[in-house]
Amino acid sequence: MKYENESGSGRRMSERVQVYLEPSDQDRLRRLTDELGTSTADVFRRGLRALERQLTDPRGHPALRVIGLGNSASGSGESIVDAAREHHRVLADSEEASWRERGYGPGG
């Protein structure tokens, strides 16, 4: 790997990497390069950027997912919960609902 280009600007050059892929991932990569009409390297670069965006999206952060819970209806949607007074119940209900969606925990 080179760290300076020929002009000596100090910019980091691209680095060659090698990856081992299962046959199913090789097929997926071929399909994506064909669909996008681009190179294997470009598919990997796009994938890295997409993964980084996904991981840094505040909506995916566990602590930030509580924002707006008080705007939703309680339980079956019959009445709006006063989240300021019943915040513990709102958070507990939301957590238990996520357990049921995943098939474990109370009621799952």
C-alpha positions in Angstrom: 0.0 0.0 0.0 1.3 3.5 -0.8 0.5 6.5 1.3 1.6 9.2 -1.1 0.8 9.6 -4.7 3.4 10.5 -7.3 2.9 14.2 -6.8 3.7 13.9 -3.1 0.5 15.4 -1.9 0.2 13.0 1.0 -3.2 11.7 0.0 -3.7 8.0 0.8 -4.0 5.8 -2.3 -6.5 3.0 -2.6 -5.5 -0.3 -0.9 -6.1 -3.7 -2.4 -8.0 -6.1 -0.2 -8.8 -9.8 -0.5 -12.0 -11.4 0.7 -13.2 -14.9 0.8 -16.9 -15.4 -0.1 -19.2 -18.4 0.2 -20.7 -19.5 -3.1 -24.0 -17.8 -2.2 -22.3 -14.5 -1.5 -20.3 -14.9 -4.8 -23.7 -15.3 -6.6 -25.1 -12.3 -4.8 -22.1 -10.2 -5.7 -22.3 -11.2 -9.4 -26.0 -10.4 -9.5 -25.4 -7.0 -7.9 -22.6 -6.1 -10.3 -24.8 -7.1 -13.2 -27.9 -5.2 -11.9 -25.9 -2.1 -11.1 -23.7 -2.3 -14.2 -20.6 -1.6 -12.1 -17.5 -3.2 -10.7 -17.1 -5.6 -7.8 -15.1 -2.9 -6.0 -17.9 -0.4 -6.4 -20.4 -2.8 -5.0 -18.2 -3.3 -1.9 -17.7 0.4 -1.5 -21.5 1.1 -1.8 -22.1 -1.7 0.7 -19.6 -0.3 3.2 -21.2 3.2 2.9 -24.7 1.8 3.3 -23.7 -0.2 6.4 -22.0 2.8 7.9 -25.1 4.9 7.4 -27.3 2.2 9.0 -25.0 2.0 12.0 -24.8 5.7 12.5 -28.5 6.5 11.9 -29.9 7.9 15.2 -33.2 6.1 14.6 -31.4 2.8 15.1 -29.8 3.8 18.4 -31.6 2.0 21.3 -31.6 5.0 23.6 -33.1 7.3 20.9 -35.9 4.9 19.9 -37.8 6.0 23.0 -38.4 9.4 21.4 -42.0 9.6 20.3 -43.3 6.7 22.3 -45.7 9.0 24.2 -47.3 9.9 20.9 -48.5 6.3 20.3 -51.7 4.8 21.6 -51.6 2.4 24.5 -52.0 -1.3 24.1 -54.8 -2.0 21.5 -55.0 1.7 20.5 -58.0 2.5 22.6 -56.6 5.5 24.5 -53.6 7.8 24.4 -51.1 7.2 27.3 -49.9 10.1 29.4 -46.3 9.3 28.9 -45.2 12.0 31.4 -47.1 10.3 34.2 -46.8 6.7 33.1 -43.4 6.6 31.4 -42.3 3.4 33.1 -45.3 1.6 31.8 -44.9 3.0 28.3 -41.3 1.9 28.1 -42.1 -1.5 29.6 -45.0 -2.1 27.2 -42.9 -1.1 24.3 -40.1 -3.4 25.3 -42.4 -6.4 25.9 -44.0 -5.8 22.5 -40.6 -6.0 20.9 -40.0 -9.3 22.7 -43.2 -10.7 21.4 -42.2 -9.6 17.8 -39.0 -11.6 18.2 -40.9 -14.6 19.8 -39.5 -14.6 23.3 -40.1 -12.9 26.6 -43.4 -12.4 28.4 -46.3 -13.5 26.3 -44.0 -14.8 23.5 
